[in-house]
Amino acid sequence: MSEKPVIVQGAVPPREVLLDFIAENPDRASKREIAKAFGLKGETRVELKDLLRTLEEEGLLTKSRKSLSRPGALPPVTVLDITTRDKDGDLIGRPAEWDEELGVAPAVLIRQPSEGRGKAKVPAAGLNDRVLAKIFPNKDRTGPAYTARIIKLIDRRTNASLGVVKQLASGEIRLLPTDRRGEEMVIEREDLGEAKDGDLVETEVARSGRFGLPRARVLSVIGSVASEKAISMIAIYAHGIPHVFSKAVLDEAAAARPATMAKREDWRDLPLITIDPADAKDHDDAVYAEPDRSPDNPDGVIVTVAIADVSWYVRTGSPLDREALKRGNSVYFPDRVVPMLPERISNDLCSLREGEDRPAIAVRMVFSKEGRKAGHTFHRIMMKSAAKLSYQQAQAAIDGRPDNKTGPLLEPILKPLWHAYSVLKRGRDRRQPLELDMPERKIVLKPDGTVDRVFVPDRLDAHKLIEEMMIQANVAAAETLEKKRQPLVYRIHDTPALSKQEALREFLATIGISMVKGGQLRANSFNGILAKALDTPHQTMVNEMVLRSQSQAIYSPENIGHFGLNLMKYAHFTSPIRRYADLIVHRALVGSLGLGEGGISAEEEAQLDDIAAEISTFERRAMAAERDTINRLIAHHLSTRIGEEFEGRVSGVTKSGLFVSLPTYGADGFIPISTLGNDYFIYDEAHQALSGEKTGLGYQLGDAVDVRLAEAIPLAGALRFEMLSEGKKLPTAIRSFHKSGRRGRSTGRAKPGTRPPRSGRRR
């Protein structure tokens, strides 16, 4: 039996002790807390930092915000779905969002609130509930890996589920599940209601016996599975997205009255304008720019950004507020929006409509001619939008093609805005944020809700102008609140994990691009890599790999800066209609600056850790639902084209096979490794390649290939391809890598719906 490592107070602990401490104390896993726990000071803190870096490089630790954890470990605060009970009847939950690359999501034993405890305000949870919970490692090795204490009951979920009605030739009616893990059920004719063959329906289990398939009863008909409405509804249910407002919420919204002028400045004569997508239904930001007439700032500019004053209407603890927090953000599908707030608020009272009085919180920012901010001030105002323009409309006017509406606005409003953008761009160019070239595709639907076409919208200067002005307004909000020592929710983006940096470095070496090792990594380090790949066959592949190397941006009351934007202070302020984080920042500004009613409460400040964890999870939920809907739409669109050939590009390499994207559609399909050919293929993770052991021919991330569509599963959003292109001779570095024995082999088969992880791009 091996001896236990010796622990000496004031000395850096052995590796095993350090790893055990981090695993068992997730809430004390920052460098500061670890140093405090082991009594480390001075030089020993430096030794600790070096050891933690080594463990991270070896993949034994991962870093999130300022906290360290073992790979695959749950964060200290997690959203759980309660899915089952153990043999003792205790509730078991699993994380609501989990990277399948890490294997099966860990089980968590739920601790129910003790009876009779005066402080226990959280209601008892039950099966199918979603909860926000504090996570603790379970030291009882016989049970689940974690236990959890419920912080908040987020949502009570019913036993309703989705499925598609299928009429069999025998006359029997089946319910086909939309979830791959679901099972078929039988529907008796008396339980069918008005549903027809091919309808997407919401059902409940009617009865379930020991033998045969369970029976289902139709509760409601959502529509034909061929329609987009049904496809987006699958994602809404699959991800547990709240989409129906309660009567109390709708009643509060209906009772809301226009804001008054109390403690507001009258800015209705300032010609602020909105610039949005042509199909936008709500307008929560308006802009205006003018030259700075101060002799102390020659050739400087003043930029004003006004944001809808949602905090006036949505007060802390109200039904509207509770519902907004439960949703976290609006979710955008090709045919619909699941809004964070009812239309009475988002599309009416808080939408900065042209020619109508609207309350707003505005920031007035002064910039020097070099694009350096000289100062800013916040104001609670009443405004009246001078014009509602689309991006294309504003850009056309600047490009010399004004219409009847933009013509009179060109000289007094549009040209000063574009001049101000040119000034702000100097500051952006000097700051050098991460500049990825990842075109985002837009789906256009037919009247019946199916896909008409997929295209990449032009990236206009009008888009960049609004984006940069919003970024500067967000920076100003964070700076003001920090100066006031006001707690807030930051938008943070951590540096890439050392393990991901190393994986990227090894990959780049295979295509002749070097990446500096060590040192303080900055966003412009990646820009240099992207510049080397520009206009080469590897451009798309390098952009994809750099994106995958990035951490995910999240919300946090602790600030570590925003790596991608290369900013030290950043908070979301500009979209309170659709993001709860922005509403928190608005309330913090109102309260700390003494701007009147609707400020942040002390109770809300105390809950910022939990709120940040919750809305970060809901943001990931929204992104997954949006992505799943697009995948299902494209799979449905291509389901009639089985056997056709397409030009694609290898977008993912796994030990089970290749993912191939179709640039025309922005969709991924899978090629199982067992169908690639007669050779024995070897998986090389570092070089993102599969190579034949005998021939040396293979496929690498980014390769252009021809494929044939073999299968499309619309309900799962999955495509399966057959490879038509011969493998290529892979670089010598990969072949020598295999001979060294550092390799992984696989001829396994994966489900066509499995997909490689992708980093979020929301800033």
Salt bridges, closest charged atoms under 4 A:
ASP50 OD1 - ARG53 NH1 3.18
GLU58 OE1 - ARG15 NH2 2.77
ASP81 OD1 - ARG130 NE 2.59
ASP81 OD1 - ARG157 NH1 3.41
ASP88 OD2 - LYS87 NZ 3.71
ASP129 OD2 - ARG156 NH1 2.68
GLU172 OE1 - ARG174 NH2 3.19
ASP179 OD1 - ARG181 NE 3.53
GLU184 OE1 - ARG174 NH1 2.67
GLU188 OE2 - ARG207 NH2 3.87
GLU188 OE2 - ARG215 NE 3.27
ASP191 OD1 - ARG217 NE 3.73
ASP199 OD2 - LYS196 NZ 3.71
GLU204 OE2 - ARG217 NH1 2.74
ASP251 OD2 - LYS247 NZ 2.70
GLU265 OE2 - HIS379 ND1 2.81
ASP266 OD2 - ARG268 NH2 2.77
ASP276 OD2 - HIS283 ND1 2.81
ASP279 OD2 - LYS442 NZ 3.96
ASP309 OD2 - ARG264 NH2 2.84
ASP309 OD2 - ARG380 NE 2.81
ASP321 OD1 - ARG587 NH2 2.88
GLU323 OE1 - LYS326 NZ 3.46
GLU323 OE2 - ARG327 NE 2.69
ASP335 OD1 - ARG336 NE 3.71
ASP348 OD2 - ARG344 NH1 2.67
ASP348 OD1 - ARG353 NH1 3.57
ASP348 OD1 - ARG358 NH2 3.45
GLU354 OE1 - LYS405 NZ 2.67
GLU356 OE1 - ARG353 NH1 3.94
GLU356 OE1 - ARG358 NH2 2.83
ASP357 OD2 - ARG268 NH1 2.86
ASP357 OD1 - LYS384 NZ 3.86
GLU411 OE2 - LYS415 NZ 2.73
ASP429 OD2 - LYS425 NZ 3.17
GLU435 OE2 - ARG428 NE 3.38
GLU440 OE2 - ARG761 NH1 2.55
GLU467 OE1 - ARG459 NH2 3.34
GLU467 OE1 - ARG763 NH1 3.45
GLU468 OE1 - ARG428 NH1 2.82
GLU468 OE2 - ARG431 NH1 3.50
GLU479 OE1 - LYS373 NZ 2.61
GLU479 OE1 - HIS376 ND1 3.89
GLU482 OE1 - LYS569 NZ 3.30
GLU502 OE1 - ARG505 NH1 2.56
GLU506 OE2 - ARG742 NH2 3.88
GLU544 OE2 - ARG548 NE 3.07
GLU544 OE2 - ARG758 NH1 2.88
ASP582 OD1 - ARG579 NE 2.79
GLU597 OE1 - ARG315 NH1 3.29
GLU604 OE2 - ARG587 NH1 2.60
GLU614 OE2 - LYS152 NZ 3.82
GLU619 OE2 - ARG491 NH2 2.89
GLU626 OE1 - ARG762 NH2 2.31
ASP628 OD2 - HIS239 NE2 2.76
GLU644 OE1 - ARG641 NH2 2.96
GLU645 OE2 - ARG708 NH2 3.65
ASP668 OD2 - ARG758 NH2 2.56
ASP684 OD2 - HIS687 ND1 2.69
ASP684 OD2 - HIS738 NE2 3.64
GLU693 OE2 - ARG745 NH2 2.87
ASP703 OD1 - LYS728 NZ 2.67
GLU711 OE1 - ARG720 NE 3.03
GLU722 OE1 - ARG708 NH1 3.18
